Structures are given as structure tokens and as C-alpha cells.
Amino acid sequence: MEKIVTYEDFTKVDLRIGTIIEVNDFPEAHRKAYKLKIDFGELGVKKSSAQITTLYTKEALQNMQIVAVVNFPRKQIGKFMSECLVVGAVKKDDVYLLKPEIKVKNGAQVS
């Protein structure tokens, strides 16, 4: 382990379930990526970019439920404003999205 965090630190991270409702290419990105629109239910729709093009097609991502951090500050990526961070496991340069095994309500909190 590199860094130890307290339980209080962990509770500050707001992880939620959302459904990807739109996927577009992001040709301006330095590394190949998609622009995503994700529905978080009562939290609304948020945008994110994700470097997941090697493992996922746009069609496969459509309507997929994923886990994302929704309380990070917005981040400007070129002309695109990212509003959340999609969570995945990383192996070399590939990102494997974390997602619920069964469909759950959009905006459900992960704990």
C-alpha cells in the first residue's frame, strides 16, 4: 500500500451508479477516448471522458451502468468539461469499467 487513508477520508468520495446514455468519439483528446453522458437519476446527467476505446465499443457502452465519482471538481479537457470520473481497474493501458452485476437505480450510492 502506498498511502493510508482514514475511513473519514473515504466517506468524502461520492461513488454513484449511472447509466451511459450517449457515447461520442473524442478526436481532440491526446490519447484515444470517448465523450460520455451519464444519467445519475436525481443527480442529473453528467459528462465525462474516458480512455476506454481499446476494450469497449460505443455500442457496447450504450445503456451500460457504471460506477463514477460524482463529487470531484469539474476538469477541463481541451474544449470538453468533464464533470465526473468513471471508475475502472487498470491493467497496463487497459481500463476495465467497474459496474454492478444487476441493474440498480441510477444515482444509487456505492459504499
Secondary structure, 3 states (H helix, E strand, C coil): CCCCCCHHHHHCCCEEEEEEEEEEECCCCCCCCEEEEEECHHHCEEEEEECCCCCCCHHHHCCCEEEEECCCCCEEECCEEECCEECEEEECCEEEECCCCCCCCCCCECC
